[in-house]
């Protein structure tokens, strides 16, 4: 019985530390993300293979997010998109595309210095503050 309780305690402790390692950072408001960010990579999993991308995001105080993406291999070299965003319940809620009222929620997985990792619907995005 003692061994079972000890194993349970070790398992619960390990589970607690594992969940703390990936605990989301709740944003108080948009002041924590305002300004220009370089989106440097995306990945399907936090610890998965990263695909390097070249995109710049500008979170403005008026609730708009301007994204400028560069694709050196595509027909369109540069594309600029302006969507609405807000910070609600600690999450970034942003329009999926201009003119549509469909939004996705992105949580801040990690924020250290000028680096931030977002977990959006299907991707992890890696950003660096300019």
DSSP file (Angstrom, degrees, kcal/mol; ACC not computed):
  #  RESIDUE AA STRUCTURE BP1 BP2  ACC     N-H-->O    O-->H-N    N-H-->O    O-->H-N    TCO  KAPPA ALPHA  PHI   PSI    X-CA   Y-CA   Z-CA
    1    1 A X     >        0   0    0      0, 0.0     4,-2.3     0, 0.0     5,-0.2   0.000 360.0 360.0 360.0 -41.8    0.0    0.0    0.0
    2    2 A X  H  >  +     0   0    0      1,-0.2     4,-2.3     2,-0.2     5,-0.2   0.895 360.0  51.3 -62.4 -39.8    2.8    2.4    0.9
    3    3 A X  H  > S+     0   0    0      2,-0.2     4,-2.5     1,-0.2    -1,-0.2   0.909 109.1  50.4 -64.8 -42.1    4.5    1.7   -2.5
    4    4 A X  H  > S+     0   0    0      2,-0.2     4,-2.5     1,-0.2    -2,-0.2   0.924 111.9  47.4 -63.1 -44.7    1.3    2.4   -4.4
    5    5 A X  H  X S+     0   0    0     -4,-2.3     4,-2.4     2,-0.2    -1,-0.2   0.890 111.9  50.8 -63.1 -39.6    0.8    5.7   -2.5
    6    6 A X  H  X S+     0   0    0     -4,-2.3     4,-2.3     2,-0.2    -2,-0.2   0.915 110.8  48.1 -64.5 -42.9    4.5    6.6   -3.2
    7    7 A X  H  X S+     0   0    0     -4,-2.5     4,-2.6     2,-0.2    -2,-0.2   0.906 111.2  51.4 -63.6 -42.4    4.1    5.9   -6.9
    8    8 A X  H  X S+     0   0    0     -4,-2.5     4,-2.6     2,-0.2    -2,-0.2   0.920 110.4  48.7 -60.8 -44.2    0.9    7.9   -7.0
    9    9 A X  H  X S+     0   0    0     -4,-2.4     4,-2.3     2,-0.2    -2,-0.2   0.906 112.3  47.8 -63.2 -42.6    2.6   10.9   -5.4
   10   10 A X  H  X S+     0   0    0     -4,-2.3     4,-2.5     2,-0.2    -1,-0.2   0.918 113.0  48.9 -64.4 -42.7    5.6   10.7   -7.8
   11   11 A X  H  X S+     0   0    0     -4,-2.6     4,-2.4     2,-0.2    -2,-0.2   0.907 112.0  48.1 -64.2 -42.7    3.2   10.5  -10.8
   12   12 A X  H  X S+     0   0    0     -4,-2.6     4,-2.3     2,-0.2    -1,-0.2   0.896 112.0  49.7 -65.3 -39.8    1.1   13.5   -9.6
   13   13 A X  H  X S+     0   0    0     -4,-2.3     4,-2.3     2,-0.2    -2,-0.2   0.923 111.5  48.3 -64.6 -43.9    4.3   15.5   -9.0
   14   14 A X  H  X S+     0   0    0     -4,-2.5     4,-2.3     1,-0.2    -2,-0.2   0.902 111.8  50.2 -62.8 -41.2    5.6   14.7  -12.5
   15   15 A X  H  X S+     0   0    0     -4,-2.4     4,-2.2     2,-0.2    -1,-0.2   0.895 109.3  51.8 -64.1 -40.2    2.2   15.6  -14.0
   16   16 A X  H  X S+     0   0    0     -4,-2.3     4,-1.8     2,-0.2    -2,-0.2   0.928 112.0  45.0 -62.7 -46.6    2.2   18.9  -12.1
   17   17 A X  H  X S+     0   0    0     -4,-2.3     4,-1.8     1,-0.2    -2,-0.2   0.874 111.6  53.1 -67.4 -36.9    5.7   19.8  -13.4
   18   18 A X  H  X S+     0   0    0     -4,-2.3     4,-0.8     1,-0.2    -1,-0.2   0.906 110.6  46.7 -64.4 -40.9    4.9   18.8  -16.9
   19   19 A X  H  < S+     0   0    0     -4,-2.2     3,-0.3     1,-0.2    -1,-0.2   0.840 110.2  53.7 -71.2 -31.4    1.8   20.9  -17.0
   20   20 A X  H >< S+     0   0    0     -4,-1.8     3,-1.2     1,-0.2    -1,-0.2   0.846 100.9  60.5 -69.3 -33.3    3.7   23.9  -15.5
   21   21 A X  H 3< S+     0   0    0     -4,-1.8    -1,-0.2     1,-0.3    -2,-0.2   0.800 115.8  32.8 -65.2 -28.0    6.3   23.6  -18.3
   22   22 A X  T 3< S+     0   0    0     -4,-0.8    -1,-0.3    -3,-0.3     2,-0.2   0.062  85.4 139.4-116.3  23.8    3.7   24.3  -20.9
   23   23 A X    <   -     0   0    0     -3,-1.2    -3,-0.1     1,-0.1     2,-0.1  -0.488  54.2-117.5 -70.5 135.4    1.4   26.6  -18.9
   24   24 A X        -     0   0    0     -2,-0.2     2,-0.7     1,-0.1    85,-0.2  -0.359  17.5-123.4 -72.4 153.3    0.1   29.4  -21.0
   25   25 A X  B     -A  108   0A   0     83,-4.0    83,-0.7    -2,-0.1     2,-0.5  -0.884  24.7-140.1 -97.2 115.2    0.9   33.0  -20.2
   26   26 A X        -     0   0    0     -2,-0.7     2,-0.3    81,-0.1    65,-0.2  -0.644  13.5-137.0 -80.2 125.7   -2.4   35.0  -19.7
   27   27 A X        -     0   0    0     63,-1.6    63,-0.3    -2,-0.5     3,-0.1  -0.608   5.4-153.9 -80.3 140.1   -2.2   38.5  -21.2
   28   28 A X  S    S-     0   0    0      1,-0.3     2,-0.3    -2,-0.3    -1,-0.1   0.893  71.8 -35.9 -77.1 -42.7   -3.7   41.3  -19.1
   29   29 A X  S >  S-     0   0    0     61,-0.1     3,-1.2    59,-0.1    -1,-0.3  -0.912  75.0 -74.3-164.4-174.8   -4.4   43.5  -22.1
   30   30 A X  G >> S+     0   0    0     -2,-0.3     3,-1.8     1,-0.2     4,-1.3   0.619 107.9  85.5 -74.2  -9.8   -3.0   44.4  -25.5
   31   31 A X  G 34 S+     0   0    0      1,-0.3    -1,-0.2     2,-0.2    30,-0.0   0.766  83.3  61.5 -61.0 -22.8   -0.2   46.6  -24.0
   32   32 A X  G <4 S+     0   0    0     -3,-1.2    -1,-0.3     1,-0.2    -2,-0.2   0.630 115.4  29.6 -79.1 -13.1    1.9   43.4  -23.7
   33   33 A X  T <4 S+     0   0    0     -3,-1.8    26,-0.4    -4,-0.1    -2,-0.2   0.448  85.6 129.5-124.0  -3.5    1.9   42.7  -27.4
   34   34 A X     <  +     0   0    0     -4,-1.3     2,-0.2    24,-0.1    26,-0.2  -0.177  54.5  31.3 -55.7 144.2    1.6   46.2  -29.0
   35   35 A X  E    S-B   59   0A   0     24,-2.7    24,-2.4     2,-0.0     2,-0.4  -0.616  98.2 -24.3 109.8-166.4    4.2   47.0  -31.7
   36   36 A X  E     +B   58   0A   0     22,-0.2    94,-2.4    -2,-0.2     2,-0.4  -0.695  51.3 178.5 -95.5 134.3    6.2   45.2  -34.3
   37   37 A X  E     -BC  57 129A   0     20,-3.1    20,-3.0    -2,-0.4     2,-0.6  -0.983  23.4-137.5-131.2 141.7    7.0   41.5  -34.2
   38   38 A X  E     -BC  56 128A   0     90,-3.2    90,-2.3    -2,-0.4     2,-0.8  -0.894  13.8-148.0 -94.8 125.5    8.9   39.3  -36.7
   39   39 A X  E     +BC  55 127A   0     16,-3.1    16,-1.3    -2,-0.6    88,-0.2  -0.861  24.8 172.7 -91.4 112.1    7.2   35.9  -37.1
   40   40 A X  E     +     0   0A   0     86,-2.6    13,-2.2    -2,-0.8     2,-0.3   0.739  52.7   0.6 -98.1 -26.0   10.3   33.8  -37.8
   41   41 A X  E     -BC  52 126A   0     85,-1.1    85,-2.5    11,-0.3     2,-0.3  -0.987  50.2-152.2-158.6 162.3    8.9   30.2  -37.8
   42   42 A X  E     -BC  51 125A   0      9,-1.9     9,-3.2    -2,-0.3     2,-0.3  -0.968  15.0-179.7-137.0 154.7    5.8   28.0  -37.5
   43   43 A X  E     - C   0 124A   0     81,-1.9    81,-3.1    -2,-0.3     7,-0.1  -0.992  34.5-134.1-152.8 151.5    5.5   24.4  -36.3
   44   44 A X  S    S+     0   0    0      5,-0.5     2,-0.3    -2,-0.3    -1,-0.1   0.814  98.9  31.2 -75.1 -30.9    2.7   21.9  -35.9
   45   45 A X  S >  S-     0   0    0      4,-0.2     3,-1.5     1,-0.1    79,-0.1  -0.929  84.1-119.8-126.5 152.0    4.0   20.9  -32.4
   46   46 A X  T 3  S+     0   0    0     -2,-0.3    -1,-0.1     1,-0.3    -2,-0.0   0.893 118.7  30.5 -56.5 -42.7    5.8   23.0  -29.9
   47   47 A X  T 3  S+     0   0    0     -3,-0.0    -1,-0.3     2,-0.0     3,-0.1   0.160 105.7 107.2-102.8  17.9    8.9   20.8  -30.0
   48   48 A X  S <  S-     0   0    0     -3,-1.5     2,-0.2     1,-0.2     0, 0.0  -0.185  84.0 -61.0 -88.1-177.8    8.4   19.8  -33.6
   49   49 A X        -     0   0    0      1,-0.1    -5,-0.5    -2,-0.0     2,-0.4  -0.441  54.8-135.8 -66.1 131.6   10.2   20.7  -36.8
   50   50 A X        -     0   0    0     -2,-0.2     2,-0.6    -7,-0.1    -7,-0.2  -0.741   5.7-149.5 -94.2 136.1   10.1   24.5  -37.5
   51   51 A X  E     -B   42   0A   0     -9,-3.2    -9,-1.9    -2,-0.4     2,-0.2  -0.924  24.1-128.8-100.5 120.7    9.3   25.9  -40.9
   52   52 A X  E     +B   41   0A   0     -2,-0.6     2,-0.3   -11,-0.2   -11,-0.3  -0.495  34.2 176.2 -71.4 134.5   11.1   29.2  -41.3
   53   53 A X  E     -     0   0A   0    -13,-2.2     2,-0.5    -2,-0.2    18,-0.1  -0.907  28.1-136.4-134.2 163.0    8.9   32.0  -42.5
   54   54 A X  E     + D   0  70A   0     16,-0.5    16,-2.8    -2,-0.3     2,-0.3  -0.899  46.1 134.2-125.8 102.2    9.3   35.7  -43.1
   55   55 A X  E     -BD  39  69A   0    -16,-1.3   -16,-3.1    -2,-0.5     2,-0.4  -0.994  37.3-150.5-146.7 147.8    6.4   37.8  -41.8
   56   56 A X  E     -BD  38  68A   0     12,-2.7    12,-2.8    -2,-0.3     2,-0.4  -0.985  10.6-164.1-122.9 131.9    6.0   41.0  -39.8
   57   57 A X  E     -BD  37  67A   0    -20,-3.0   -20,-3.1    -2,-0.4     2,-0.5  -0.939   3.7-165.8-115.1 137.0    3.1   41.6  -37.5
   58   58 A X  E     -BD  36  66A   0      8,-2.1     8,-2.0    -2,-0.4     2,-0.7  -0.925   6.5-159.4-123.7 104.3    2.2   45.1  -36.1
   59   59 A X  E     -BD  35  65A   0    -24,-2.4   -24,-2.7    -2,-0.5     2,-0.3  -0.749  17.7-160.8 -82.0 116.1   -0.3   45.0  -33.2
   60   60 A X    >   -     0   0    0      4,-2.8     3,-1.5    -2,-0.7     4,-0.2  -0.684  27.1-121.6-102.1 154.8   -1.8   48.5  -33.1
   61   61 A X  T 3  S+     0   0    0      1,-0.3    -1,-0.1    -2,-0.3   -31,-0.1   0.684 107.0  69.0 -66.4 -19.0   -3.7   50.1  -30.2
   62   62 A X  T 3  S-     0   0    0      2,-0.1    -1,-0.3     1,-0.0     3,-0.1   0.369 121.6 -98.9 -83.5   6.7   -6.8   50.6  -32.3
   63   63 A X  S <  S+     0   0    0     -3,-1.5    22,-2.4     1,-0.3     2,-0.4   0.682  84.5 123.2  86.6  18.6   -7.4   46.8  -32.4
   64   64 A X  E     - E   0  84A   0     -4,-0.2    -4,-2.8    20,-0.2     2,-0.5  -0.894  45.4-157.2-113.9 147.8   -5.9   46.1  -35.8
   65   65 A X  E     -DE  59  83A   0     18,-3.3    18,-2.4    -2,-0.4     2,-0.6  -0.983   6.8-159.4-120.8 117.8   -3.1   43.7  -36.7
   66   66 A X  E     -DE  58  82A   0     -8,-2.0    -8,-2.1    -2,-0.5     2,-0.5  -0.886   9.6-169.1-100.2 120.9   -1.2   44.4  -39.9
   67   67 A X  E     -DE  57  81A   0     14,-3.2    14,-2.6    -2,-0.6     2,-0.5  -0.945   6.8-171.5-113.2 126.1    0.6   41.4  -41.2
   68   68 A X  E     -DE  56  80A   0    -12,-2.8   -12,-2.7    -2,-0.5     2,-0.4  -0.967  10.5-171.9-117.7 115.6    3.2   41.7  -44.0
   69   69 A X  E     -DE  55  79A   0     10,-2.8    10,-2.5    -2,-0.5     2,-0.5  -0.885   9.4-154.4-113.2 140.1    4.4   38.3  -45.4
   70   70 A X  E     -DE  54  78A   0    -16,-2.8   -16,-0.5    -2,-0.4     2,-0.5  -0.941  10.3-178.3-114.7 131.2    7.2   37.8  -47.9
   71   71 A X        -     0   0    0      6,-2.3     3,-0.4    -2,-0.5    -2,-0.0  -0.896   5.5-174.6-129.1 101.0    7.4   34.8  -50.1
   72   72 A X  S    S+     0   0    0     -2,-0.5    -1,-0.1     1,-0.2     5,-0.1   0.695  86.0  45.4 -70.2 -18.4   10.5   34.8  -52.3
   73   73 A X  S    S+     0   0    0      3,-0.1    -1,-0.2     4,-0.1     4,-0.1   0.645  99.9  81.4 -98.6 -17.4    9.4   31.7  -54.2
   74   74 A X  S    S-     0   0    0     -3,-0.4    -3,-0.1     2,-0.3     0, 0.0  -0.234  87.5-109.7 -87.3 175.1    5.7   32.6  -54.9
   75   75 A X  S    S+     0   0    0      1,-0.1     2,-0.8     2,-0.1    -1,-0.1   0.845 109.8  60.8 -70.5 -34.3    4.1   34.8  -57.5
   76   76 A X        -     0   0    0      1,-0.2    -5,-0.3     3,-0.0    -2,-0.3  -0.849  68.7-169.4 -96.3 112.2    3.2   37.4  -54.9
   77   77 A X  S    S+     0   0    0     -2,-0.8    -6,-2.3     1,-0.2     2,-0.4   0.892  73.4  13.8 -68.8 -39.1    6.5   38.6  -53.4
   78   78 A X  E     -E   70   0A   0     -8,-0.2     2,-0.4    -6,-0.1    -1,-0.2  -0.999  64.2-171.0-142.6 137.2    4.8   40.5  -50.5
   79   79 A X  E     -E   69   0A   0    -10,-2.5   -10,-2.8    -2,-0.4     2,-0.5  -0.994   6.0-160.4-131.3 131.5    1.3   40.5  -49.2
   80   80 A X  E     +E   68   0A   0     -2,-0.4     2,-0.4   -12,-0.2   -12,-0.2  -0.938  11.7 179.1-113.1 131.3   -0.2   42.8  -46.6
   81   81 A X  E     -E   67   0A   0    -14,-2.6   -14,-3.2    -2,-0.5     2,-0.5  -0.994  13.4-158.1-131.6 136.1   -3.3   41.9  -44.7
   82   82 A X  E     +E   66   0A   0     -2,-0.4     2,-0.3   -16,-0.2   -16,-0.2  -0.972  21.9 166.7-116.3 122.5   -5.1   44.0  -42.0
   83   83 A X  E     -E   65   0A   0    -18,-2.4   -18,-3.3    -2,-0.5     2,-0.2  -0.857  35.2-105.5-128.0 164.0   -7.3   42.1  -39.5
   84   84 A X  E     +E   64   0A   0     -2,-0.3    11,-2.6   -20,-0.2     2,-0.3  -0.590  38.7 175.2 -85.6 151.5   -9.0   42.9  -36.2
   85   85 A X  E     +H   94   0B   0    -22,-2.4     2,-0.3     9,-0.2     9,-0.2  -0.975   9.3 179.6-148.3 162.0   -7.7   41.5  -32.9
   86   86 A X  E     -H   93   0B   0      7,-1.8     7,-3.1    -2,-0.3     2,-0.6  -0.968  29.2-121.2-153.0 163.8   -8.4   41.8  -29.2
   87   87 A X  E     +H   92   0B   0     -2,-0.3     2,-0.4     5,-0.2     5,-0.2  -0.961  39.8 167.1-111.3 116.5   -7.1   40.4  -26.0
   88   88 A X  E >   -H   91   0B   0      3,-2.2     3,-2.4    -2,-0.6   -61,-0.1  -0.997  63.9  -9.1-134.3 131.9   -9.9   38.6  -24.1
   89   89 A X  T 3  S-     0   0    0     -2,-0.4    -1,-0.1     1,-0.3     3,-0.1   0.831 129.3 -54.5  51.5  36.7   -9.6   36.3  -21.1
   90   90 A X  T 3  S+     0   0    0    -63,-0.3   -63,-1.6     1,-0.3    18,-0.4   0.397 117.7 106.4  83.8  -2.9   -5.8   36.3  -21.5
   91   91 A X  E <  S-H   88   0B   0     -3,-2.4    -3,-2.2   -65,-0.2     2,-0.6  -0.750  71.0-121.9-110.7 155.3   -5.9   35.2  -25.2
   92   92 A X  E     -HI  87 106B   0     14,-2.9    14,-3.2    -2,-0.3     2,-0.6  -0.866  26.6-165.3 -91.4 121.0   -5.3   37.0  -28.5
   93   93 A X  E     +HI  86 105B   0     -7,-3.1    -7,-1.8    -2,-0.6     2,-0.4  -0.943  15.8 174.4-109.6 117.4   -8.5   36.7  -30.6
   94   94 A X  E     -HI  85 104B   0     10,-2.4    10,-2.6    -2,-0.6    -9,-0.2  -0.935  35.2-104.0-129.0 147.2   -7.8   37.6  -34.2
   95   95 A X  E     - I   0 103B   0    -11,-2.6     8,-0.3    -2,-0.4     3,-0.1  -0.351  21.1-142.1 -61.2 141.8   -9.8   37.6  -37.4
   96   96 A X  S    S-     0   0    0      6,-2.7     2,-0.3     1,-0.3    -1,-0.1   0.861  83.3  -3.6 -74.5 -35.5   -8.9   34.7  -39.7
   97   97 A X  S >  S-     0   0    0      5,-0.5     3,-1.5     3,-0.3    -1,-0.3  -0.986  89.9 -84.2-154.0 152.7   -9.3   36.9  -42.8
   98   98 A X  T 3  S+     0   0    0     -2,-0.3   -15,-0.1     1,-0.2     3,-0.1  -0.246 109.8  16.4 -59.6 141.4  -10.3   40.5  -43.5
   99   99 A X  T 3  S+     0   0    0      1,-0.2     2,-0.4     2,-0.0    -1,-0.2   0.294 102.2 101.8  82.6 -11.1  -14.1   41.2  -43.8
  100  100 A X    <   -     0   0    0     -3,-1.5    -3,-0.3     2,-0.1    -1,-0.2  -0.857  66.1-143.5-105.8 142.5  -15.1   37.9  -42.2
  101  101 A X        +     0   0    0     -2,-0.4     2,-0.5    -3,-0.1    -3,-0.1  -0.009  63.6 117.2 -94.4  31.0  -16.3   37.7  -38.6
  102  102 A X        -     0   0    0     -5,-0.2    -6,-2.7     2,-0.0    -5,-0.5  -0.880  45.5-172.3 -98.5 127.5  -14.6   34.3  -37.9
  103  103 A X  E     -I   95   0B   0     -2,-0.5     2,-0.4    -8,-0.3    -8,-0.2  -0.802  16.1-151.6-119.2 156.7  -11.9   34.5  -35.3
  104  104 A X  E     -I   94   0B   0    -10,-2.6   -10,-2.4    -2,-0.3     2,-0.5  -0.949  17.7-130.9-122.5 150.6   -9.3   32.2  -33.9
  105  105 A X  E     -I   93   0B   0     -2,-0.4     2,-0.5   -12,-0.2   -12,-0.2  -0.856  19.1-168.0-102.1 133.8   -7.9   32.3  -30.4
  106  106 A X  E     -I   92   0B   0    -14,-3.2   -14,-2.9    -2,-0.5     2,-0.3  -0.983   5.9-155.5-121.4 129.2   -4.1   32.2  -29.8
  107  107 A X  E     - F   0 119A   0     12,-2.3    12,-2.9    -2,-0.5     2,-0.8  -0.772  22.5-118.6-101.3 149.4   -2.6   31.7  -26.4
  108  108 A X  E     +AF  25 118A   0    -83,-0.7   -83,-4.0   -18,-0.4    10,-0.2  -0.784  30.8 179.8 -85.8 111.4    0.9   32.8  -25.4
  109  109 A X  E     +     0   0A   0      8,-2.5     2,-0.3    -2,-0.8    -1,-0.2   0.855  67.9   2.7 -79.5 -38.0    2.7   29.6  -24.6
  110  110 A X  E     - F   0 117A   0      7,-1.3     7,-2.5   -85,-0.1     2,-0.3  -0.994  55.6-176.4-152.9 141.9    6.0   31.3  -23.6
  111  111 A X  E     + F   0 116A   0     -2,-0.3     2,-0.4     5,-0.2     5,-0.2  -0.906  14.9 160.2-143.7 113.8    7.3   34.8  -23.3
  112  112 A X  E >   - F   0 115A   0      3,-2.1     3,-2.4    -2,-0.3     2,-0.2  -0.969  64.5 -48.8-137.0 118.2   10.9   35.5  -22.5
  113  113 A X  T 3  S-     0   0    0     -2,-0.4    15,-0.0     1,-0.3     0, 0.0  -0.389 124.4 -16.2  59.4-122.2   12.6   38.8  -23.2
  114  114 A X  T 3  S+     0   0    0     -2,-0.2    15,-3.3    15,-0.1     2,-0.4   0.332 120.0  92.6 -96.8   7.2   11.8   39.8  -26.8
  115  115 A X  E <   +FG 112 128A   0     -3,-2.4    -3,-2.1    13,-0.2     2,-0.3  -0.808  47.8 175.8-105.6 144.0   10.7   36.3  -27.8
  116  116 A X  E     -FG 111 127A   0     11,-2.5    11,-3.3    -2,-0.4     2,-0.5  -0.997  16.5-154.6-145.1 141.1    7.1   34.9  -27.7
  117  117 A X  E     -FG 110 126A   0     -7,-2.5    -8,-2.5    -2,-0.3    -7,-1.3  -0.979  13.5-162.6-117.8 127.1    5.5   31.7  -28.8
  118  118 A X  E     -FG 108 125A   0      7,-2.8     7,-2.7    -2,-0.5     2,-0.7  -0.862  10.8-151.6-107.4 142.0    1.8   31.6  -29.7
  119  119 A X  E     +FG 107 124A   0    -12,-2.9   -12,-2.3    -2,-0.4     5,-0.2  -0.939  26.7 173.6-110.1 108.3   -0.4   28.5  -30.0
  120  120 A X        -     0   0    0      3,-2.9   -14,-0.1    -2,-0.7   -13,-0.0  -0.286  51.3 -69.7-100.7-169.6   -3.1   29.2  -32.5
  121  121 A X  S    S-     0   0    0      1,-0.2     3,-0.0    -2,-0.1   -15,-0.0   0.897 124.2  -1.2 -52.6 -51.9   -5.7   26.8  -33.9
  122  122 A X  S    S+     0   0    0      1,-0.1     2,-0.3     0, 0.0    -1,-0.2   0.428 125.3  50.3-121.3  -1.0   -3.4   24.6  -35.9
  123  123 A X        -     0   0    0    -81,-0.0    -3,-2.9     2,-0.0     2,-0.5  -0.955  62.3-132.7-141.4 154.1    0.1   26.1  -35.5
  124  124 A X  E     -CG  43 119A   0    -81,-3.1   -81,-1.9    -2,-0.3     2,-0.4  -0.929  30.1-156.8 -98.9 132.5    2.7   27.3  -33.1
  125  125 A X  E     -CG  42 118A   0     -7,-2.7    -7,-2.8    -2,-0.5     2,-0.6  -0.934   4.8-150.1-115.2 135.9    4.1   30.6  -34.1
  126  126 A X  E     -CG  41 117A   0    -85,-2.5   -86,-2.6    -2,-0.4   -85,-1.1  -0.924  22.0-178.3-110.0 117.4    7.5   31.9  -33.0
  127  127 A X  E     -CG  39 116A   0    -11,-3.3   -11,-2.5    -2,-0.6     2,-0.4  -0.851  17.1-163.0-120.2 150.0    7.8   35.7  -32.8
  128  128 A X  E     -CG  38 115A   0    -90,-2.3   -90,-3.2    -2,-0.3   -13,-0.2  -0.999  27.7-120.0-130.7 129.7   10.6   38.1  -31.9
  129  129 A X  E      C   37   0A   0    -15,-3.3   -92,-0.3    -2,-0.4   -15,-0.1  -0.450 360.0 360.0 -67.6 134.7    9.9   41.7  -31.0
  130  130 A X              0   0    0    -94,-2.4    -1,-0.1    -2,-0.2   -93,-0.1   0.465 360.0 360.0 -77.1 360.0   11.6   44.2  -33.3
